[in-house]
Amino acid sequence: MARREPNGRLRTLLADARWSGQDFARAVNGVAAETGLTLRYDRTSISYWLAGTRPPAHVVALAAEALSRRTGRRVSPADTGLARPAGAARARHRPGPGPHGADALTPEPAAVGAPGAGDAAAYAESLLGEIPVYSSAWRPPGWPPPHGTGTPAGAPARPAGRIGADHVEAAEAVLPVFRNADMMFGSGLARPALTRYLATTVAPWLRADAAPAVRHRLLGCAARLAYTAGFLCFDGNQQGTAQAYYRAGLRLGQEAGDPQCWAPVLRAMSVQAHHLGHRKQAWELAEAAAREVGRLPSLQAAFVTGQLAVAEAGCGDRRAALTHLGEAERLLERSAGQHAAIGDYHPAALAHQQAEALAALGDARGAITALGTSLRHRPAGERRARAVTLARLAELHLGQGHVERACATWHEMLDAVPQLDSARVDDAVRRLRGRLRPVRGNRTARALLERVRGLG
């Protein structure tokens, strides 16, 4: 039996991340939970990895993702020293239940993270291509199999007859219902209903016969619903599932031949990559979306261009970011009377993008001013977005040493928390606790922490 070599690369990465073995195990388990897996790795598991044991390939991808988020740079599976050498046996390993393995793993999970270098460019050329971060055997629950064959588990059989315009009108009518519910109450209440609707209603329609014009319209509507499902999963911290729904939206939009469907999805994937700390991949996805600006209405073009500015700022390109923020503002001014079929864009959204870009460029004061503008223009019905914006503003105030202003802003955010079911808002509350601990001697901060404690 070959002697295992200690994993020096992993030890170095853990030192860079300032993580103990238990910290790392907890992070891997957390990333796995986002994909719907239950893993129970602990510090003993990590000690085995450091000694040279290699976990299954999908766990290596999760470990790389956890380290990427922690270190703020892209860590590939190969960088961890955990990946098996090229040419090694590829037999799928199925760990049994127990403290060092997983509960029964059924489908190969979608790895969580942004696509690697060059994938966004490949999307721009052919959106039907596979993305390496997904397992080719896995797709959103109930989604149609490749080439429209077969019936998903739990879905109705192929409907008799043909799909008509009235079916598409029904699907188009429910889309704003899901979007409005998400904006007002967070994704938690709307997400199960939307994913079930996609599985039991839209998927069978996609397998049914329809006239070409009806088919085209149905594909576009299904793409928008998949995009919305992806965003709701993103808000619920179900990052792997969000990516899978986004991929479905890209493919449906491509089949419909409609850049108004697929460009906003690429933009949404860029937002997700930026949120997860994958700056280069966020830029690649935003750049791919921006290539379609000339074929988009000015409102959608502004939406896409603003995210490109955020991604450029995340990569440190100040000149490009400021240029594209100005372009997004000009496009928005020209879009009076337009309505976005996917995503909502208005002065509050633009100001939020400006704030994110300025914060990434180190201009905290400018970001604070932009977030104040965003809050003033934010429509009353967008309660979740308002709460997320208030949390970000409070964190920036605290970073500037303004404890009282930060606490007042957090109090305003907490006013909305009881009405919201959003993992992103829950994350903001957890960050609040952590960031106030160093100043808990301050009377205002102590009072806020008492209020948060009362939330349970």
C-alpha positions in Angstrom: 0.0 0.0 0.0 1.5 3.4 -1.1 2.4 5.7 1.8 0.4 8.8 2.0 2.2 12.1 1.8 1.2 14.9 4.2 -0.9 17.6 2.5 1.3 20.7 2.9 -0.8 22.8 0.4 -3.9 22.3 2.5 -2.0 23.2 5.7 -0.7 26.4 4.1 -4.2 27.3 3.0 -5.7 26.8 6.4 -2.9 29.0 7.9 -3.7 31.7 5.3 -7.4 31.4 6.2 -6.6 31.4 10.0 -8.8 28.4 10.4 -8.6 25.5 12.8 -9.5 22.0 11.5 -12.9 22.4 13.2 -13.5 25.8 11.5 -12.7 24.3 8.1 -14.9 21.3 8.7 -17.8 23.5 9.7 -17.3 25.7 6.6 -17.3 22.6 4.3 -20.5 21.3 5.9 -22.1 24.7 5.5 -21.3 25.0 1.8 -22.6 21.4 1.3 -25.9 22.4 3.0 -26.4 25.1 0.4 -26.5 22.3 -2.2 -28.9 20.2 -0.2 -26.3 17.8 1.2 -25.8 16.9 4.8 -22.2 16.4 5.6 -20.8 15.8 9.1 -17.1 16.4 8.8 -15.2 17.4 11.9 -11.7 18.2 13.0 -10.7 14.5 12.9 -11.8 14.4 9.3 -9.5 17.4 8.5 -6.6 15.8 10.3 -6.9 12.8 8.0 -7.0 15.1 5.0 -3.9 16.9 6.3 -2.2 13.5 6.6 -2.9 12.7 3.0 -6.4 11.1 2.8 -8.4 12.4 -0.2 -12.2 12.9 0.1 -14.6 12.3 -2.8 -14.2 14.7 -5.7 -17.5 16.6 -5.0 -16.3 17.2 -1.4 -13.0 18.6 -2.7 -15.0 21.1 -4.8 -16.9 22.1 -1.7 -13.7 22.5 0.3 -12.2 24.7 -2.5 -15.3 26.8 -2.4 -15.1 27.3 1.4 -11.5 28.3 1.2 -12.2 30.7 -1.8 -14.8 32.5 0.3 -12.6 32.7 3.3 -9.4 33.9 1.6 -11.0 36.2 -1.0 -9.2 34.6 -3.9 -10.0 31.7 -6.2 -8.9 28.4 -4.8 -9.2 25.5 -7.2 -9.7 21.9 -6.2 -6.1 21.2 -7.3 -4.8 24.0 -5.1 -6.1 22.2 -2.0 -3.9 19.2 -2.6 -7.0 17.1 -2.1 -7.8 16.3 -5.7 -6.8 13.0 -7.1 -4.0 13.0 -9.6 -4.9 12.9 -13.3 -5.3 9.3 -14.5 -6.3 8.0 -11.0 -9.2 5.7 -10.8 -12.5 7.6 -11.3 -14.8 5.1 -9.5 -17.4 7.1 -7.6 -16.9 6.9 -3.9 -19.9 6.7 -1.7 -19.1 7.4 2.0 -21.3 5.7 4.5 -23.1 7.5 7.2 -21.1 8.4 10.3 -19.1 11.2 11.8 -16.5 11.3 9.0 -18.7 10.9 6.0 -22.1 12.0 4.7 -25.6 10.8 4.9 -26.7 8.8 1.9 -25.6 10.8 -1.2 -27.9 10.3 -4.1 -27.3 12.7 -7.0 -23.9 14.0 -7.5 -24.3 17.5 -6.1 -23.8 20.8 -7.9 -20.6 22.3 -6.7 -21.0 25.8 -5.4 -19.0 28.6 -7.0 -18.6 30.7 -10.1 -17.6 29.2 -13.4 -13.9 29.0 -14.1 -11.9 31.3 -16.4 -13.3 31.4 -20.0 -16.7 29.9 -19.2 -18.5 33.2 -19.5 -17.0 33.7 -23.0 -18.1 30.2 -23.9 -21.6 31.1 -22.8 -21.6 34.1 -25.0 -20.9 31.8 -28.0 -23.0 28.9 -27.0 -25.3 29.0 -24.0 -26.1 25.3 -24.5 -22.6 24.3 -23.3 -22.0 22.7 -19.9 -20.7 24.7 -17.0 -18.0 22.8 -15.0 -19.5 23.8 -11.6 -22.6 21.6 -12.3 -22.9 17.9 -12.4 -24.2 16.9 -15.8 -26.4 14.3 -14.1 -28.1 16.8 -11.8 -30.8 19.4 -12.6 -33.4 21.3 -10.7 -36.1 19.0 -9.1 -38.8 18.2 -11.7 -37.0 20.0 -14.6 -37.4 18.3 -18.0 -34.7 15.7 -18.9 -32.4 16.5 -21.8 -34.0 16.8 -25.2 -37.5 16.8 -23.7 -37.6 13.0 -23.1 -39.0 11.2 -20.1 -41.1 12.4 -17.2 -39.6 13.8 -14.0 -40.4 12.0 -10.8 -43.6 13.4 -9.2 -44.6 15.4 -12.3 -47.8 14.7 -14.2 -47.7 12.7 -17.4 -47.4 14.4 -20.7 -50.6 16.5 -21.1 -53.0 15.5 -23.8 -53.6 17.9 -26.7 -51.7 21.1 -27.5 -50.5 24.0 -25.4 -52.2 27.2 -26.4 -51.8 30.9 -25.8 -54.1 30.7 -22.7 -51.6 28.4 -21.0 -48.7 30.9 -21.6 -50.9 33.7 -20.4 -51.5 31.9 -17.2 -47.8 31.4 -16.6 -47.1 35.0 -17.4 -49.8 36.1 -14.9 -48.2 34.2 -12.0 -44.7 35.5 -12.6 -45.4 39.0 -11.0 -47.1 37.2 -8.1 -44.0 35.3 -7.2 -41.8 38.4 -7.8 -43.9 40.7 -5.6 -44.2 38.1 -2.8 -40.4 37.8 -2.8 -39.8 41.5 -2.7 -42.3 42.1 0.1 -41.8 39.1 2.3 -38.5 37.5 1.2 -37.9 34.3 -0.7 -38.9 31.8 2.0 -42.6 31.8 1.4 -42.6 32.1 -2.4 -39.8 29.7 -3.2 -41.5 26.3 -2.5 -44.6 27.4 -4.5 -42.6 28.6 -7.5 -40.3 25.5 -7.7 -43.3 23.3 -7.4 -45.1 25.2 -10.1 -42.2 24.8 -12.4 -42.0 21.1 -11.8 -45.7 20.2 -12.0 -47.0 22.7 -14.5 -44.4 24.4 -16.7 -42.2 21.3 -17.2 -45.1 19.2 -18.7 -46.1 22.1 -20.9 -42.5 22.3 -22.3 -42.9 18.6 -23.3 -46.3 19.2 -25.0 -47.1 20.1 -28.6 -47.6 23.7 -29.4 -47.7 26.1 -32.4 -44.3 27.7 -33.1 -45.4 31.1 -31.9 -46.8 29.7 -28.7 -43.7 27.6 -28.1 -41.5 30.6 -28.5 -43.5 32.6 -26.0 -43.6 29.7 -23.5 -39.8 29.3 -23.7 -39.4 33.0 -22.8 -41.8 32.8 -20.0 -40.2 29.6 -18.6 -36.8 31.3 -18.8 -38.1 34.2 -16.7 -39.6 31.8 -14.2 -36.4 29.8 -13.9 -34.5 33.1 -13.4 -36.8 34.1 -10.6 -36.5 30.6 -9.0 -32.7 31.0 -9.2 -32.9 34.4 -7.4 -35.2 33.1 -4.7 -32.8 30.2 -4.1 -29.9 32.8 -4.0 -31.8 34.8 -1.4 -32.3 31.5 0.6 -28.6 30.7 0.5 -29.2 27.6 -1.7 -26.4 28.6 -3.9 -25.9 25.3 -5.9 -29.7 25.1 -6.6 -29.7 28.8 -7.6 -27.0 28.1 -10.2 -28.9 25.2 -11.6 -32.0 27.3 -12.1 -30.0 30.0 -13.6 -28.5 27.5 -16.1 -32.0 26.3 -17.0 -33.0 29.9 -17.6 -30.0 30.4 -19.9 -30.8 27.4 -21.9 -34.5 28.2 -22.3 -33.6 31.8 -23.3 -31.2 30.5 -25.9 -33.7 28.1 -27.3 -36.2 31.0 -27.5 -33.4 33.1 -29.2 -34.1 36.0 -26.9 -31.2 37.9 -25.3 -33.7 39.7 -23.1 -34.0 36.4 -21.3 -30.4 35.2 -21.2 -28.4 38.5 -20.6 -30.2 39.3 -17.3 -29.5 35.7 -16.2 -25.8 36.1 -16.8 -26.0 39.4 -14.9 -27.7 37.5 -12.0 -24.9 34.9 -12.0 -22.4 37.7 -11.9 -24.2 39.1 -8.8 -24.0 35.7 -7.2 -20.3 35.2 -8.0 -19.5 38.7 -6.6 -21.5 37.9 -3.4 -19.6 34.6 -3.0 -16.2 36.4 -3.4 -15.4 35.2 -6.9 -14.3 38.6 -8.3 -12.8 37.4 -11.6 -15.7 35.1 -12.5 -18.2 37.9 -11.6 -16.4 40.1 -14.1 -16.4 37.4 -16.8 -20.1 36.8 -16.4 -21.0 40.5 -16.3 -18.8 41.1 -19.4 -20.6 38.3 -21.3 -24.0 39.8 -20.4 -22.8 43.3 -21.5 -22.0 42.0 -25.0 -25.8 41.8 -25.5 -26.4 45.5 -24.5 -26.9 46.6 -28.1 -29.8 44.1 -28.4 -31.5 45.0 -25.2 -34.0 47.8 -24.3 -32.3 50.6 -22.5 -33.8 49.6 -19.1 -32.3 46.1 -19.3 -29.1 47.5 -20.8 -28.8 49.8 -17.8 -29.4 46.8 -15.5 -26.6 44.8 -17.1 -24.2 47.7 -17.4 -24.5 48.7 -13.7 -23.5 45.1 -12.7 -20.5 45.3 -15.0 -19.4 48.4 -13.1 -19.8 46.5 -9.8 -17.7 43.6 -11.1 -15.0 45.8 -12.5 -14.8 47.6 -9.2 -14.4 44.3 -7.5 -11.4 43.6 -9.7 -10.0 47.0 -8.9 -10.6 48.7 -12.2 -11.7 52.1 -11.1 -11.7 53.8 -14.4 -13.9 51.2 -16.1 -16.2 51.0 -13.1 -16.9 54.7 -13.0 -17.3 54.8 -16.8 -19.9 52.1 -16.8 -21.7 53.6 -13.8 -22.1 56.8 -15.8 -23.3 54.8 -18.8 -25.9 52.9 -16.7 -27.2 56.2 -15.4 -27.6 57.6 -19.0 -29.3 54.4 -20.1 -31.7 54.5 -17.2 -32.6 58.1 -18.0 -33.5 57.0 -21.6 -35.7 54.2 -20.4 -38.8 56.1 -19.2 -41.9 54.1 -19.6 -40.1 50.8 -20.1 -40.8 47.7 -18.0 -38.3 44.9 -17.3 -39.6 41.4 -18.0 -36.8 40.0 -15.7 -35.6 42.0 -12.7 -36.6 45.4 -11.5 -34.4 48.3 -12.2 -34.9 51.9 -11.1 -33.0 54.8 -9.5 -32.8 52.9 -6.1 -31.2 49.9 -7.8 -28.7 52.1 -9.7 -27.7 53.8 -6.5 -27.2 50.5 -4.8 -24.9 49.4 -7.6 -23.0 52.7 -7.3 -22.6 52.0 -3.5 -21.3 48.5 -4.1 -18.8 49.7 -6.7 -17.6 52.6 -4.5 -17.3 50.4 -1.5 -15.2 47.9 -3.5 -13.0 50.8 -4.6 -12.4 51.9 -1.0 -14.7 54.9 -1.1 -16.8 54.2 2.0 -18.1 57.8 2.3 -19.3 57.8 -1.3 -20.9 54.4 -0.8 -22.7 55.7 2.3 -24.1 58.6 0.3 -25.2 56.3 -2.5 -27.0 53.9 -0.1 -28.8 56.9 1.4 -30.0 57.8 -2.1 -31.0 54.2 -2.7 -33.2 54.2 0.4 -34.9 57.4 -0.5 -35.9 56.1 -3.9 -36.6 52.5 -2.9 -40.3 51.6 -3.6 -42.3 50.8 -0.4 -43.1 47.3 -1.6 -39.4 46.3 -1.8 -39.1 45.6 1.9 -36.4 42.9 1.6 -34.2 45.0 -0.6 -34.7 47.9 1.9 -33.6 45.7 4.8 -30.5 44.5 3.0 -29.6 48.0 2.1 -30.0 49.2 5.7 -27.8 46.4 6.9 -25.1 47.4 4.4 -25.4 51.0 5.3 -25.1 50.3 9.1 -21.9 48.2 8.5 -20.3 51.0 6.5 -21.2 53.5 9.3 -19.6 51.3 11.9 -16.5 50.9 9.7 -16.2 54.7 9.8 -16.4 54.7 13.6 -20.0 56.1 13.7 -21.4 53.7 16.3 -24.6 55.7 17.0 -25.5 56.1 13.3 -24.8 52.4 12.7 -27.1 51.4 15.6 -29.9 53.7 14.5 -29.7 52.2 11.0 -29.7 48.7 12.3 -32.8 49.5 14.5 -34.6 50.5 11.3 -33.6 47.3 9.6 -34.8 45.2 12.6 -38.2 46.9 12.3 -38.7 44.9 9.0 -37.2 41.6 10.2 -40.4 40.0 11.6 -42.1 40.4 8.2 -39.3 38.8 6.2 -38.3 35.2 5.5 -34.9 35.8 3.9 -31.6 34.0 4.6 -29.7 37.1 3.4 -31.5 39.2 6.1 -30.9 36.5 8.7 -27.2 36.7 7.7 -27.3 40.4 8.2 -28.6 40.0 11.7 -25.8 37.5 12.5 -23.2 39.9 11.2 -24.8 42.6 13.4 -24.1 40.6 16.5 -20.5 39.9 15.5 -19.6 43.4 14.5 -21.1 45.0 17.7 -19.3 42.7 20.1 -16.1 44.8 20.1 -18.1 47.9 21.0 -20.6 46.3 23.3 -19.4 48.6 26.1 -21.1 51.5 24.3 -24.6 52.0 25.8 -26.3 52.4 22.4 -24.7 49.2 21.0 -25.6 47.4 24.2 -29.3 48.4 23.8 -29.3 47.2 20.2 -27.7 43.8 21.1 -30.5 43.4 23.8 -33.1 44.0 21.1 -31.4 41.4 18.8 -31.3 38.9 21.7 -35.0 39.3 22.0 -35.5 38.2 18.4 -34.4 34.7 19.4 
